[in-house]
């Protein structure tokens, strides 16, 4: 009877992608562009928060946005209409994540000349996007109050790769069995030093603190160049 061989194709693909993503990081560093990858579940409030965040930052930075979706252009239209910044819609043709190659092609299509900050709104998913390095400078992960405070325990990789976590929809806290303290403990189990922000895009609460933190990170990034 023939022996069965197992070939770890997935690991090989991830390894190649993540090695090549460093080239994207290096090129963006050379151009002086801070690239923020935003990941979260569908319906967590990514686009709504980004509108508030962009409007808080656009007076200081020249900003471009890449909207990644399986289909549709609703979010790109919303960002463009409500912020006035340049926005590119990327369709993934069914893919649940963005690879470094897709990321780079979108950056080139958007055009980074004259931009200080590019924001990628990744496909809504708490699993696949965390596995593929996009070449981003930093990862912002959102967790909404309606999703529950246990999600960092169920989706460990997503919260492990986060450089910052924003807990969104603070305004609906009274309606849900959600504990910020429990959510923070669960994030810390995956990522001990990750900064957390409790925000409401609807009321604006917490958005200035997140915007200020991003300004600090962008300043540090520029100093390292």
MIDOSE-1310 file (N, C-alpha, C; in nm, 2 decimals, decimal comma, always signed):
residues 225
xxxx	+0,09/-0,12/+0,00/+0,00/+0,00/+0,00/+0,09/+0,13/+0,00; +0,06/+0,22/-0,09/+0,14/+0,34/-0,10/+0,12/+0,43/+0,03; +0,23/+0,49/+0,06/+0,23/+0,58/+0,18/+0,16/+0,71/+0,13; +0,09/+0,78/+0,22/+0,02/+0,90/+0,19/+0,11/+1,02/+0,22
xxxx	+0,13/+1,11/+0,13/+0,21/+1,23/+0,15/+0,12/+1,35/+0,17; +0,15/+1,43/+0,27/+0,07/+1,55/+0,29/+0,16/+1,67/+0,26; +0,12/+1,76/+0,17/+0,19/+1,87/+0,12/+0,12/+2,00/+0,18; +0,20/+2,08/+0,26/+0,14/+2,19/+0,32/+0,14/+2,31/+0,22
xxxx	+0,05/+2,31/+0,13/+0,04/+2,41/+0,02/+0,00/+2,55/+0,09; -0,09/+2,55/+0,18/-0,14/+2,67/+0,24/-0,02/+2,74/+0,31; +0,06/+2,67/+0,38/+0,18/+2,73/+0,45/+0,27/+2,79/+0,35; +0,29/+2,72/+0,24/+0,39/+2,77/+0,13/+0,34/+2,90/+0,07
xxxx	+0,21/+2,91/+0,04/+0,15/+3,03/-0,02/+0,16/+3,14/+0,08; +0,13/+3,12/+0,20/+0,13/+3,23/+0,30/+0,28/+3,28/+0,32; +0,37/+3,18/+0,32/+0,51/+3,22/+0,34/+0,56/+3,31/+0,23; +0,53/+3,27/+0,10/+0,57/+3,35/-0,01/+0,50/+3,49/-0,01
xxxx	+0,37/+3,49/+0,02/+0,30/+3,62/+0,03/+0,37/+3,71/+0,13; +0,39/+3,66/+0,25/+0,44/+3,74/+0,36/+0,58/+3,79/+0,34; +0,66/+3,71/+0,27/+0,80/+3,75/+0,24/+0,80/+3,86/+0,14; +0,71/+3,85/+0,03/+0,70/+3,96/-0,07/+0,64/+4,08/-0,02
xxxx	+0,55/+4,07/+0,09/+0,49/+4,19/+0,14/+0,59/+4,29/+0,20; +0,71/+4,24/+0,24/+0,81/+4,32/+0,29/+0,86/+4,42/+0,18; +0,85/+4,38/+0,06/+0,89/+4,47/-0,05/+0,80/+4,58/-0,06; +0,67/+4,56/-0,04/+0,57/+4,66/-0,04/+0,60/+4,76/+0,08
xxxx	+0,62/+4,71/+0,19/+0,65/+4,79/+0,31/+0,77/+4,88/+0,28; +0,88/+4,82/+0,23/+1,00/+4,90/+0,20/+0,98/+5,01/+0,10; +0,90/+4,98/-0,01/+0,88/+5,08/-0,11/+0,79/+5,19/-0,06; +0,69/+5,16/+0,03/+0,61/+5,26/+0,08/+0,69/+5,35/+0,18
xxxx	+0,78/+5,29/+0,26/+0,87/+5,36/+0,35/+0,95/+5,46/+0,27; +1,00/+5,41/+0,15/+1,08/+5,50/+0,07/+1,00/+5,62/+0,02; +0,88/+5,59/-0,01/+0,79/+5,70/-0,06/+0,73/+5,79/+0,05; +0,75/+5,74/+0,18/+0,70/+5,82/+0,29/+0,55/+5,81/+0,31
xxxx	+0,49/+5,69/+0,27/+0,34/+5,67/+0,28/+0,31/+5,57/+0,39; +0,23/+5,62/+0,49/+0,19/+5,53/+0,60/+0,07/+5,46/+0,55; +0,07/+5,32/+0,56/-0,04/+5,24/+0,50/-0,11/+5,16/+0,61; -0,23/+5,20/+0,64/-0,31/+5,14/+0,75/-0,41/+5,04/+0,69
xxxx	-0,40/+4,91/+0,74/-0,49/+4,81/+0,70/-0,60/+4,79/+0,81; -0,72/+4,81/+0,77/-0,83/+4,80/+0,87/-0,91/+4,67/+0,85; -0,92/+4,59/+0,95/-0,98/+4,46/+0,94/-1,09/+4,44/+1,05; -1,19/+4,37/+1,01/-1,31/+4,35/+1,10/-1,41/+4,27/+1,04
xxxx	-1,51/+4,23/+1,12/-1,63/+4,16/+1,06/-1,72/+4,25/+0,98; -1,80/+4,19/+0,89/-1,90/+4,27/+0,82/-2,00/+4,33/+0,92; -2,03/+4,46/+0,91/-2,13/+4,52/+1,00/-2,07/+4,57/+1,12; -1,93/+4,57/+1,14/-1,87/+4,62/+1,26/-1,86/+4,77/+1,27
xxxx	-1,89/+4,83/+1,15/-1,88/+4,98/+1,15/-1,75/+5,03/+1,09; -1,68/+4,96/+1,01/-1,55/+5,00/+0,95/-1,57/+5,13/+0,87; -1,66/+5,13/+0,78/-1,67/+5,25/+0,69/-1,72/+5,37/+0,77; -1,81/+5,35/+0,85/-1,86/+5,46/+0,93/-1,75/+5,53/+1,02
xxxx	-1,67/+5,44/+1,08/-1,56/+5,49/+1,16/-1,46/+5,56/+1,08; -1,43/+5,50/+0,96/-1,33/+5,56/+0,87/-1,37/+5,70/+0,82; -1,50/+5,72/+0,80/-1,55/+5,85/+0,76/-1,51/+5,95/+0,87; -1,54/+5,92/+0,99/-1,51/+6,01/+1,10/-1,36/+6,03/+1,12
xxxx	-1,29/+5,92/+1,11/-1,14/+5,93/+1,13/-1,08/+6,01/+1,02; -1,12/+5,99/+0,90/-1,06/+6,06/+0,78/-1,09/+6,21/+0,80; -1,21/+6,24/+0,83/-1,25/+6,38/+0,85/-1,17/+6,45/+0,96; -1,13/+6,37/+1,06/-1,05/+6,42/+1,17/-0,91/+6,45/+1,13
xxxx	-0,86/+6,37/+1,03/-0,72/+6,37/+0,99/-0,69/+6,45/+0,86; -0,78/+6,47/+0,78/-0,75/+6,52/+0,64/-0,70/+6,66/+0,64; -0,72/+6,73/+0,75/-0,66/+6,87/+0,76/-0,51/+6,87/+0,77; -0,46/+6,75/+0,82/-0,31/+6,74/+0,84/-0,24/+6,65/+0,74
xxxx	-0,32/+6,56/+0,68/-0,26/+6,46/+0,59/-0,33/+6,45/+0,46; -0,26/+6,42/+0,35/-0,32/+6,39/+0,22/-0,35/+6,24/+0,22; -0,48/+6,21/+0,21/-0,53/+6,07/+0,24/-0,59/+6,01/+0,11; -0,56/+5,88/+0,09/-0,62/+5,80/-0,01/-0,68/+5,67/+0,05
xxxx	-0,78/+5,62/+0,00/-0,85/+5,50/+0,05/-0,87/+5,39/-0,05; -0,84/+5,27/-0,01/-0,87/+5,15/-0,10/-0,98/+5,07/-0,03; -1,09/+5,05/-0,10/-1,21/+4,98/-0,05/-1,21/+4,84/-0,11; -1,19/+4,73/-0,03/-1,18/+4,60/-0,08/-1,32/+4,53/-0,05
xxxx	-1,39/+4,48/-0,15/-1,51/+4,41/-0,13/-1,52/+4,30/-0,23; -1,60/+4,20/-0,20/-1,62/+4,09/-0,30/-1,70/+4,15/-0,42; -1,79/+4,24/-0,39/-1,86/+4,30/-0,50/-1,92/+4,43/-0,45; -1,98/+4,52/-0,53/-2,04/+4,64/-0,49/-1,94/+4,75/-0,47
xxxx	-2,00/+4,88/-0,47/-1,92/+4,99/-0,45/-1,98/+5,09/-0,35; -2,07/+5,03/-0,26/-2,14/+5,12/-0,17/-2,04/+5,19/-0,07; -1,95/+5,12/-0,02/-1,86/+5,18/+0,08/-1,77/+5,28/+0,02; -1,72/+5,25/-0,10/-1,63/+5,35/-0,17/-1,71/+5,48/-0,20
xxxx	-1,83/+5,46/-0,24/-1,92/+5,58/-0,27/-1,94/+5,66/-0,14; -1,96/+5,59/-0,03/-1,98/+5,66/+0,10/-1,86/+5,74/+0,14; -1,74/+5,67/+0,13/-1,62/+5,74/+0,17/-1,59/+5,86/+0,09; -1,61/+5,85/-0,04/-1,58/+5,96/-0,13/-1,68/+6,07/-0,11
xxxx	-1,81/+6,04/-0,09/-1,91/+6,15/-0,08/-1,89/+6,22/+0,06; -1,86/+6,15/+0,16/-1,86/+6,21/+0,30/-1,73/+6,26/+0,34; -1,62/+6,23/+0,27/-1,49/+6,28/+0,31/-1,42/+6,37/+0,20; -1,45/+6,34/+0,08/-1,39/+6,41/-0,03/-1,25/+6,36/-0,07
xxxx	-1,21/+6,25/-0,01/-1,07/+6,21/-0,04/-1,08/+6,11/-0,16; -0,96/+6,08/-0,22/-0,96/+5,99/-0,33/-0,98/+5,85/-0,28; -1,07/+5,78/-0,35/-1,10/+5,64/-0,31/-1,11/+5,55/-0,43; -1,05/+5,43/-0,41/-1,04/+5,33/-0,51/-1,12/+5,21/-0,47
xxxx	-1,21/+5,16/-0,55/-1,29/+5,03/-0,52/-1,21/+4,92/-0,58; -1,18/+4,82/-0,50/-1,12/+4,69/-0,54/-1,22/+4,58/-0,52; -1,25/+4,50/-0,63/-1,33/+4,38/-0,62/-1,24/+4,26/-0,62; -1,27/+4,17/-0,53/-1,18/+4,06/-0,50/-1,22/+3,93/-0,58
xxxx	-1,33/+3,94/-0,66/-1,38/+3,83/-0,74/-1,41/+3,70/-0,65; -1,46/+3,73/-0,53/-1,50/+3,62/-0,44/-1,39/+3,59/-0,34; -1,27/+3,64/-0,35/-1,17/+3,61/-0,25/-1,21/+3,68/-0,12; -1,18/+3,61/-0,01/-1,21/+3,66/+0,13/-1,10/+3,73/+0,19
xxxx	-0,99/+3,77/+0,12/-0,88/+3,83/+0,18/-0,80/+3,91/+0,07; -0,71/+3,99/+0,11/-0,62/+4,06/+0,01/-0,48/+4,01/+0,03; -0,42/+3,97/-0,09/-0,28/+3,93/-0,09/-0,19/+4,06/-0,11; -0,06/+4,04/-0,09/+0,03/+4,15/-0,11/+0,02/+4,20/-0,25
xxxx	+0,00/+4,11/-0,35/+0,00/+4,14/-0,49/-0,12/+4,23/-0,52; -0,24/+4,19/-0,47/-0,36/+4,27/-0,48/-0,35/+4,40/-0,42; -0,28/+4,40/-0,30/-0,26/+4,53/-0,23/-0,17/+4,62/-0,31; -0,06/+4,57/-0,37/+0,03/+4,65/-0,44/-0,04/+4,71/-0,57
xxxx	-0,11/+4,62/-0,64/-0,18/+4,67/-0,76/-0,28/+4,78/-0,73; -0,35/+4,76/-0,62/-0,44/+4,87/-0,58/-0,37/+5,00/-0,55; -0,26/+4,99/-0,48/-0,18/+5,11/-0,44/-0,14/+5,18/-0,57; -0,09/+5,10/-0,66/-0,04/+5,16/-0,79/-0,16/+5,22/-0,87
xxxx	-0,27/+5,16/-0,86/-0,39/+5,22/-0,93/-0,44/+5,34/-0,87; -0,44/+5,34/-0,73/-0,48/+5,46/-0,66/-0,38/+5,58/-0,69; -0,25/+5,54/-0,68/-0,15/+5,64/-0,70/-0,11/+5,70/-0,56; +0,02/+5,68/-0,52/+0,06/+5,73/-0,39/+0,13/+5,86/-0,39
xxxx	+0,16/+5,91/-0,51/+0,23/+6,04/-0,52/+0,15/+6,15/-0,45; +0,21/+6,22/-0,36/+0,15/+6,33/-0,29/+0,06/+6,28/-0,18; +0,06/+6,15/-0,15/-0,02/+6,11/-0,03/+0,07/+6,08/+0,09; +0,01/+6,11/+0,21/+0,08/+6,08/+0,33/+0,03/+5,95/+0,40
xxxx	-0,10/+5,93/+0,38/-0,17/+5,82/+0,44/-0,26/+5,75/+0,35; -0,25/+5,61/+0,34/-0,34/+5,53/+0,26/-0,41/+5,44/+0,36; -0,54/+5,43/+0,35/-0,62/+5,34/+0,43/-0,68/+5,23/+0,35; -0,65/+5,10/+0,38/-0,71/+4,99/+0,32/-0,83/+4,94/+0,40
xxxx	-0,95/+4,94/+0,36/-1,06/+4,87/+0,43/-1,07/+4,73/+0,37; -1,02/+4,64/+0,45/-1,01/+4,50/+0,40/-1,14/+4,43/+0,39; -1,15/+4,32/+0,33/-1,27/+4,24/+0,32/-1,33/+4,21/+0,46; -1,46/+4,22/+0,48/-1,52/+4,19/+0,61/-1,50/+4,05/+0,65
xxxx	-1,42/+4,02/+0,75/-1,39/+3,88/+0,78/-1,29/+3,87/+0,89; -1,31/+3,79/+0,99/-1,22/+3,79/+1,11/-1,12/+3,67/+1,10; -1,11/+3,60/+0,98/-1,02/+3,49/+0,97/-0,92/+3,52/+0,86; -0,96/+3,51/+0,73/-0,86/+3,51/+0,62/-0,77/+3,63/+0,61
xxxx	-0,83/+3,76/+0,63/-0,74/+3,87/+0,61/-0,62/+3,88/+0,71; -0,64/+3,82/+0,82/-0,53/+3,82/+0,92/-0,41/+3,73/+0,88; -0,44/+3,63/+0,79/-0,33/+3,54/+0,75/-0,24/+3,60/+0,64; -0,29/+3,70/+0,57/-0,21/+3,75/+0,45/-0,16/+3,89/+0,48
xxxx	-0,03/+3,91/+0,49/+0,03/+4,04/+0,50/+0,01/+4,12/+0,38; -0,04/+4,24/+0,39/-0,07/+4,32/+0,27/+0,04/+4,42/+0,24; +0,14/+4,42/+0,33/+0,25/+4,52/+0,32/+0,22/+4,65/+0,39; +0,11/+4,64/+0,47/+0,07/+4,76/+0,55/+0,17/+4,80/+0,66
xxxx	+0,18/+4,92/+0,69/+0,26/+4,97/+0,80/+0,20/+4,93/+0,93; +0,07/+4,93/+0,95/+0,01/+4,89/+1,07/-0,13/+4,83/+1,04; -0,18/+4,75/+1,14/-0,31/+4,69/+1,13/-0,40/+4,74/+1,24; -0,52/+4,80/+1,20/-0,62/+4,84/+1,29/-0,73/+4,74/+1,28
xxxx	-0,76/+4,67/+1,40/-0,87/+4,57/+1,40/-0,99/+4,63/+1,48; -1,11/+4,61/+1,43/-1,23/+4,66/+1,50/-1,30/+4,54/+1,56; -1,36/+4,57/+1,67/-1,45/+4,47/+1,74/-1,57/+4,55/+1,78; -1,69/+4,52/+1,73/-1,81/+4,60/+1,76/-1,88/+4,54/+1,89
xxxx	-1,94/+4,62/+1,96/-2,01/+4,58/+2,08/-2,11/+4,47/+2,05; -2,20/+4,47/+1,95/-2,29/+4,37/+1,92/-2,23/+4,23/+1,90; -2,10/+4,23/+1,86/-2,04/+4,10/+1,83/-2,01/+4,02/+1,95; -1,99/+4,08/+2,06/-1,96/+4,02/+2,19/-1,81/+4,03/+2,23
xxxx	-1,79/+4,03/+2,36/-1,65/+4,05/+2,41/-1,56/+3,93/+2,41; -1,62/+3,81/+2,36/-1,54/+3,69/+2,35/-1,47/+3,67/+2,22; -1,48/+3,76/+2,12/-1,43/+3,73/+1,99/-1,28/+3,72/+1,98; -1,20/+3,79/+2,07/-1,06/+3,77/+2,06/-1,01/+3,63/+2,10
xxxx	-1,10/+3,56/+2,18/-1,07/+3,42/+2,21/-1,10/+3,32/+2,10; -1,20/+3,36/+2,02/-1,24/+3,27/+1,91/-1,16/+3,30/+1,78; -1,11/+3,41/+1,76/-1,03/+3,45/+1,64/-0,90/+3,50/+1,68; -0,81/+3,41/+1,73/-0,68/+3,46/+1,80/-0,59/+3,53/+1,70
xxxx	-0,58/+3,48/+1,58/-0,48/+3,54/+1,49/-0,51/+3,68/+1,46; -0,64/+3,71/+1,43/-0,68/+3,85/+1,40/-0,63/+3,95/+1,50; -0,65/+3,91/+1,63/-0,61/+4,00/+1,74/-0,47/+4,00/+1,77; -0,40/+3,89/+1,73/-0,25/+3,88/+1,75/-0,18/+3,97/+1,66
xxxx	-0,23/+3,99/+1,53/-0,16/+4,07/+1,43/-0,20/+4,22/+1,44; -0,29/+4,25/+1,53/-0,33/+4,39/+1,55/-0,22/+4,48/+1,61; -0,21/+4,60/+1,55/-0,12/+4,70/+1,61/-0,20/+4,80/+1,70; -0,33/+4,79/+1,68/-0,43/+4,87/+1,76/-0,56/+4,81/+1,74
xxxx	-0,65/+4,82/+1,84/-0,78/+4,76/+1,84/-0,88/+4,87/+1,88; -0,98/+4,89/+1,80/-1,09/+4,99/+1,84/-1,22/+4,91/+1,86; -1,28/+4,92/+1,98/-1,41/+4,86/+2,01/-1,51/+4,96/+1,97; -1,59/+4,93/+1,87/-1,68/+5,02/+1,81/-1,83/+5,01/+1,86
xxxx	-1,91/+5,11/+1,83/-2,05/+5,11/+1,86/-2,07/+5,12/+2,01; -1,99/+5,20/+2,08/-2,00/+5,22/+2,22/-2,14/+5,27/+2,26; -2,20/+5,35/+2,17/-2,34/+5,41/+2,20/-2,44/+5,30/+2,22; -2,42/+5,17/+2,18/-2,52/+5,07/+2,20/-2,49/+4,98/+2,32
xxxx	-2,39/+5,01/+2,39/-2,35/+4,93/+2,51/-2,46/+4,89/+2,60; -2,56/+4,98/+2,63/-2,66/+4,95/+2,73/-2,76/+4,84/+2,67; -2,76/+4,82/+2,54/-2,85/+4,72/+2,49/-2,79/+4,58/+2,47; -2,66/+4,56/+2,50/-2,59/+4,44/+2,48/-2,52/+4,39/+2,61
xxxx	-2,51/+4,26/+2,62/-2,43/+4,20/+2,73/-2,28/+4,20/+2,69; -2,22/+4,32/+2,70/-2,08/+4,33/+2,65/-2,00/+4,40/+2,77; -1,89/+4,35/+2,80/-1,80/+4,41/+2,90/-1,67/+4,46/+2,84; -1,65/+4,59/+2,85/-1,52/+4,64/+2,80/-1,40/+4,57/+2,87
xxxx	-1,42/+4,56/+3,00/-1,31/+4,50/+3,08/-1,28/+4,35/+3,03; -1,39/+4,28/+3,01/-1,37/+4,14/+2,96/-1,30/+4,14/+2,82; -1,35/+4,23/+2,73/-1,29/+4,24/+2,60/-1,15/+4,28/+2,61; -1,11/+4,37/+2,69/-0,97/+4,41/+2,71/-0,89/+4,29/+2,76
xxxx	-0,94/+4,21/+2,86/-0,87/+4,10/+2,91/-0,84/+4,00/+2,79; -0,95/+3,98/+2,71/-0,94/+3,88/+2,60/-0,84/+3,92/+2,50; -0,84/+4,05/+2,47/-0,74/+4,10/+2,37/-0,60/+4,08/+2,42; -0,58/+4,11/+2,55/-0,45/+4,11/+2,62/-0,40/+3,96/+2,62
xxxx	-0,48/+3,86/+2,62/-0,44/+3,73/+2,61/-0,37/+3,70/+2,48; -0,42/+3,77/+2,37/-0,36/+3,75/+2,24/-0,25/+3,84/+2,20; -0,26/+3,96/+2,27/-0,17/+4,07/+2,23/-0,15/+4,17/+2,35; -0,06/+4,13/+2,43/-0,05/+4,20/+2,56/-0,03/+4,35/+2,56
xxxx	+0,04/+4,40/+2,45/+0,08/+4,54/+2,45/-0,01/+4,63/+2,35; -0,11/+4,57/+2,30/-0,19/+4,64/+2,19/-0,28/+4,75/+2,26; -0,27/+4,87/+2,21/-0,36/+4,98/+2,26/-0,50/+4,96/+2,22; -0,59/+4,99/+2,31/-0,74/+4,97/+2,28/-0,81/+5,10/+2,29
xxxx	-0,91/+5,12/+2,20/-0,99/+5,24/+2,20/-1,13/+5,21/+2,20; -1,21/+5,27/+2,28/-1,36/+5,25/+2,29/-1,42/+5,37/+2,22; -1,49/+5,34/+2,10/-1,53/+5,45/+2,02/-1,68/+5,44/+1,98; -1,73/+5,55/+1,94/-1,87/+5,55/+1,88/-1,86/+5,65/+1,76
xxxx	-1,87/+5,59/+1,64/-1,87/+5,68/+1,52/-1,99/+5,76/+1,51; -2,10/+5,71/+1,57/-2,23/+5,78/+1,57/-2,22/+5,91/+1,65; -2,16/+5,90/+1,77/-2,16/+6,02/+1,86/-2,02/+6,09/+1,85; -1,92/+6,02/+1,79/-1,79/+6,08/+1,78/-1,70/+6,05/+1,90
xxxx	-1,76/+5,99/+2,00/-1,68/+5,97/+2,13/-1,57/+5,87/+2,10; -1,45/+5,90/+2,15/-1,33/+5,82/+2,13/-1,26/+5,83/+2,00; -1,32/+5,89/+1,90/-1,25/+5,91/+1,77/-1,13/+6,00/+1,78; -1,14/+6,12/+1,85/-1,02/+6,20/+1,87/-0,90/+6,13/+1,93
xxxx	-0,93/+6,04/+2,02/-0,81/+5,97/+2,09/-0,75/+5,88/+1,99; -0,83/+5,81/+1,91/-0,78/+5,72/+1,80/-0,70/+5,80/+1,70; -0,76/+5,91/+1,66/-0,69/+6,00/+1,56/-0,56/+6,05/+1,61; -0,55/+6,09/+1,74/-0,43/+6,14/+1,80/-0,32/+6,03/+1,80
xxxx	-0,37/+5,91/+1,83/-0,27/+5,80/+1,84/-0,21/+5,77/+1,70; -0,30/+5,78/+1,60/-0,25/+5,76/+1,46/-0,15/+5,87/+1,42; -0,18/+5,99/+1,46/-0,08/+6,10/+1,44/+0,05/+6,07/+1,50; +0,05/+6,02/+1,62/+0,18/+5,98/+1,69/+0,25/+5,88/+1,61
xxxx	+0,18/+5,78/+1,56/+0,24/+5,67/+1,49/+0,30/+5,71/+1,35; +0,23/+5,80/+1,29/+0,27/+5,86/+1,16/+0,40/+5,94/+1,18; +0,40/+6,02/+1,29/+0,52/+6,10/+1,32/+0,64/+6,01/+1,35; +0,62/+5,90/+1,42/+0,73/+5,81/+1,45/+0,78/+5,75/+1,32
xxxx	+0,69/+5,71/+1,23/+0,72/+5,65/+1,10/+0,81/+5,74/+1,02; +0,77/+5,87/+1,02/+0,85/+5,97/+0,94/+0,99/+5,99/+1,00; +1,00/+5,98/+1,13/+1,13/+6,00/+1,19/+1,22/+5,89/+1,16; +1,16/+5,77/+1,14/+1,25/+5,65/+1,11/+1,30/+5,65/+0,97
x	+1,24/+5,73/+0,88/+1,28/+5,72/+0,74/+1,43/+5,78/+0,72
